[in-house]
Amino acid sequence: MTVQTIKTKPTERAYQVLGERMPRKEDFRLLTGSARFMDDIEIPRALHACFVRSPHAHARIESINTENALAVPGVVAVVTGKDLAQWTTPFRMAPQIAGLLPMEMTALPIDKVRFDGDPVACVVAVDRYVAEDAAELVEVMYKVLPAVTDMFKAIEDGAALVDDALPTNLVSSQRYAHGNVSSRFAKADVIVEATFSQHRQTHVPMETRGCAAVWDEGRQFLTLYNGTQVPHPMRTSLAARLGLKETQVNVICPDIGGAFGQKIVLYREELTIAALAKTLKRPVRWREDRRENLLSALMAREDFVKTRAAVRKDGQILALQAELFSDFGAYSFFPANYMISVVAMLLPGPYKIQDYAFDVKVALTNKCPAGPFRAPMSITSWVTEGTMDAIARELGMDPVDVRRMNMLRSEDLPYETATNERYEDVTPYETLERAVQQFDYQKRREEQATGRLQGHYRGIGICSVLESTTYGSEFYRKAGIKGTGHEAAWVRVEPTGVINASCGIMNSGQGYETTIAQAIAEGLGCKPEDVAVHLGDTMLAPYGMGSRGSRGAVAGAGTSYLAARKARDKVLAIAAHLLGVASAENLNVENGNIMRLSGDTWVQTDLTLYDISQTAYLNPLLLPPGMEPGIEIHTAYDPPAMTYSNATHLCEVEVDIETGVINIGRYVIVEDAGTMLNPQIVEGQIHGGVALGIGGVLLEAVVYDENGQNLTRSFMDYLLPTAREVPNIEVVHLDTPNKTTPVGLKGMSEGGVMGAIGVVCNAVSDALSPFGIVIEEQPLSPGKIKSLLRSRGVN
Amino acid sequence: MAKVPVQLRINQEDYQVFVEPRKLLSDVIREDVGLTGTHVGCEHGECGACTILWDARPARSCLLFAVQAEGHEITTIEAVSHDGQLSPLQQAFHEEHGLQCGFCTPGIIMTFESYLKDHPNPSEAEIRDVLSGNLCRCTGYQNIVCAIKKAASMITTGLQKG
């Protein structure tokens, strides 16, 4: 198998440090076992917590007897929802969105449990072993209620109510139309329908959730150690729910062992730990085990989509309709329409479809609550591209030709979509053509036909991806969701000429300490090894919106770059003054040296960043008149409502029709993520995203039985992809800068997931096309493939 | 449960700890000995994050009790680099971007520090087969495989030179 990354860099380098394949700064501690993850932090006298969880999907809590648990030596406290209600306020999710019902939840449930794994009590003891022993002795009397486990049945009349405060389980319902869909449908030669059903999955960071809370009674100050993607929003929520001011709470994030969207919200468990530390006036810590993580952390992806496309005989799409339905589980940690609405918004993909209508429904069920999971809109590309394939099948066209006919081209940009999104500086057509060429598509088609004669069922999948990234404040306003998308950063050139910097995003494997250092080095003109990036402490970092929605590049590195540019301006103003030149126009900083333009060439002056910093801090009388001493910059930046990256995935699979096993062969991605901070990290994000998508399509599935019992409680049941299932991926970069962002950044890291889901499903449909099989439902286990084959009389 | 004294030999140093007989080796290494580079990802022996060397062979420390470790030589991730100098395998992971969040990394390093000693020139299929015992959620494994291949060739070249 070929393993290669083809660089398509412009011959002339636009940047000094950006685009360097710099190995990461964070690696040393991670490789030598000296990193500090949550559980590695030592806290003297800390108590350990263990949660008692509901064994029922839906039940009334009649009584909780904690006596026997409290009698265990070493147990300090056992608390329930009633206790916590005295110390915390409930969480209310009620954004002003038409068709969305408000929901509220207490720290721990008081009256009833709503899913298998719902926490009902918390035991605190001297160590985790004792806490777990005692948790088994907490007696909870339940009155079991009928459970709703199917989203379609959940909204039928007479279904048991998941949330007693609501009149229905249909928690959210919206419609939207643009253009004139019905008249365009009337003009269609054919109407092509397709359905897409995605199953429930969960994030599975290798480090499970956990936190530790330390209450300082003298200072009336709470410190929460917690691996969160969003330190500052976490602090705001925590302070509010404990009745503290934001001056009384710090959130400190240690190294995070993966997050993928699971570490954004303030969980009920975390709030409980913080409340207990404050009440007991002793440090309390909690680390969930893997079973708890698989049962009760957030889940995602259980979506159903049906499309109807009005199409002309030549393949041109006239209009598109979509029905979307999503299972949101039992509680609302996010607005219930949040994830599925983005699917609806992006569904027309990189195609010229102005006449588009959709209908989105979200149901509550007695299952673990849903939340964003790396590519919350993951199903989108499969739906769009699966619809393209359905059109190709219906019209007997090559799937590439259907795409070519309808796809946006450079002359169509900037393009205002049917859902009021603005696409600019994207290259769907270019990546498609490049991928077709790279893959040797025509030749593979011929070999596919020959292979079939010899009993090889190979299929070629194509999936174009238009990936929404960054999510600026304007997106939140338009969506009616609380929150903003700006980011803040500070850059300090210290007296010795080295740079400390921080911003509000948080690293959970993306290498921000490296890429932000590269962005700052580029902006300031220093060496990246002289920049240290400090993230994740809310008293140190400026208030920012954290890491989510592929915002690390534009919001995180982009804001840091802008701060570094301001620092550079000040450095050059000082240099000009010291050199006795009138302006800084012909001065520059390069590798920490002050350069001056002499004729056509840059020559080094006697000054370095060290000299400038020494002056700024230690000899301020030499500064230009009126200038403040020091070089400390703080800046904030609000990116565009949305930035877009794009890619085309092409892969080949072979289905063994004897066993139903799918083998993924060659896999090519042509990707355009704009200006790259560090191509090695971009490729790592692509590989990881693809692996996550492949895992979801082939292996991973959360399974609930009809009573709402979760049957996938360990890695023996919830199967993650291993090195044997994930293929090597060839990545080709096109790097078209976004004209509206700092240095042309776009952001990426979720498109890999979207593309993999679509490309593998489409390839399997293609492989099984001789049997008339179309993949409409994941996961594609061998059993599933065999049953599809049997349904077509192939045994 | 009553605590018992346990003699451990970890990274060529002797430790005496006083722990419950039911306490997992992984927990004792982390909490009582203070070597927190060994990570716990599932406590079921499925993810491989807690892999250590037990008499020079990879073992899952979450499936062992500390009391069983008496008389055995334990090696953890902390013993792999020397004086701040990464081992060839660690160096290759750094150069090839073979880690992202890094939580699973110590377990993978321990597995392959041992494997490459017995298999200096593994094929990609062999590497992937052995690597399938360690779960990684971030990297998609591709760069891990590249790093292991690179380390194997670095070690072999080094041996030839030596």
Contacts between the chains, C-beta under 8 A, distances in Angstrom:
chain1	res1	chain2	res2	distance
A	3	B	142	7.4
A	3	B	146	7.5
A	23	B	94	5.2
A	23	B	95	5.7
A	23	B	97	7.1
A	24	B	94	7.3
A	24	B	97	7.0
A	26	B	102	7.3
A	27	B	93	7.2
A	27	B	94	4.6
A	27	B	99	6.4
A	27	B	102	7.5
A	28	B	86	7.4
A	28	B	94	7.5
A	29	B	102	8.0
A	30	B	99	5.8
A	30	B	101	7.9
A	30	B	102	3.0
A	30	B	105	5.6
A	31	B	81	7.5
A	31	B	86	6.3
A	31	B	90	4.5
A	31	B	93	5.9
A	31	B	94	6.3
A	31	B	99	6.9
A	31	B	102	7.3
A	31	B	105	6.2
A	31	B	109	6.9
A	32	B	37	7.0
A	32	B	77	6.9
A	32	B	78	7.1
A	32	B	80	7.1
A	32	B	81	4.9
A	32	B	86	7.3
A	32	B	90	7.0
A	33	B	35	7.2
A	33	B	36	7.3
A	33	B	37	1.8
A	33	B	38	7.1
A	33	B	76	6.8
A	33	B	77	3.4
A	33	B	78	4.8
A	33	B	80	7.7
A	33	B	106	5.1
A	34	B	37	6.5
A	34	B	78	7.5
A	35	B	37	7.7
A	35	B	102	6.0
A	36	B	36	7.7
A	37	B	36	7.7
A	37	B	39	7.0
A	37	B	103	6.6
A	39	B	30	7.4
A	39	B	36	7.3
A	39	B	40	7.4
A	40	B	30	7.6
A	40	B	36	3.8
A	42	B	34	7.8
A	129	B	1	7.8
A	129	B	20	6.7
A	129	B	22	7.0
A	129	B	23	7.0
A	204	B	137	5.8
A	205	B	101	7.4
A	205	B	103	7.7
A	205	B	137	6.2
A	206	B	39	7.6
A	206	B	41	4.9
A	206	B	47	6.6
A	206	B	49	6.0
A	206	B	101	6.9
A	206	B	103	4.3
A	206	B	104	5.0
A	206	B	135	6.7
A	206	B	136	7.2
A	206	B	137	5.3
A	206	B	138	8.0
A	207	B	39	7.2
A	207	B	41	7.1
A	207	B	101	7.3
A	207	B	103	4.7
A	208	B	41	7.7
A	255	B	101	7.7
A	255	B	102	7.1
A	256	B	101	6.4
A	257	B	39	7.1
A	257	B	41	7.9
A	257	B	101	5.0
A	257	B	102	7.4
A	257	B	103	3.0
A	257	B	104	7.9
A	258	B	100	7.8
A	258	B	101	4.4
A	258	B	103	6.2
A	258	B	137	5.1
A	258	B	138	5.9
A	259	B	101	8.0
A	260	B	137	7.2
A	289	B	43	5.9
A	290	B	41	7.0
A	290	B	42	4.1
A	290	B	43	6.3
A	290	B	44	6.6
A	290	B	47	7.7
A	508	B	101	5.7
A	509	B	100	3.6
A	509	B	101	3.2
A	509	B	102	7.1
A	509	B	138	4.8
A	510	B	100	7.1
A	511	B	100	7.2
A	680	B	97	4.8
A	681	B	97	6.8
A	683	B	97	7.5
A	683	B	143	7.8
A	684	B	97	4.9
A	684	B	100	6.1
A	684	B	138	7.7
A	684	B	139	6.3
A	684	B	140	8.0
A	684	B	143	6.1
A	687	B	139	6.1
A	687	B	140	3.4
A	687	B	141	7.7
A	687	B	142	4.8
A	687	B	143	6.6
A	688	B	100	6.4
A	688	B	137	7.7
A	688	B	138	4.8
A	688	B	139	5.4
A	688	B	140	4.8
A	689	B	140	7.7
A	690	B	140	5.8
A	691	B	139	7.4
A	691	B	140	3.4
A	691	B	141	6.8
A	692	B	137	7.4
A	692	B	140	7.9
A	714	B	42	7.3
A	714	B	44	5.5
A	714	B	46	6.8
A	715	B	42	5.6
A	715	B	44	6.5
A	715	B	46	3.8
A	715	B	47	6.1
A	715	B	135	7.1
A	716	B	44	7.4
A	716	B	46	6.4
A	720	B	135	5.2
A	720	B	137	6.9
A	722	B	131	7.4
A	722	B	132	3.9
A	722	B	133	7.9
A	722	B	135	6.7
A	722	B	141	7.7
A	723	B	127	7.6
A	723	B	128	4.3
A	723	B	129	7.9
A	723	B	131	3.9
A	723	B	132	4.9
A	723	B	134	8.0
A	723	B	141	4.2
A	723	B	144	7.2
A	723	B	145	6.7
A	724	B	128	5.5
A	724	B	129	6.8
A	724	B	132	4.6
A	726	B	140	5.2
A	726	B	141	5.3
A	726	B	142	7.3
A	728	B	142	5.3
A	728	B	145	7.7
A	729	B	140	7.2
A	729	B	142	6.3
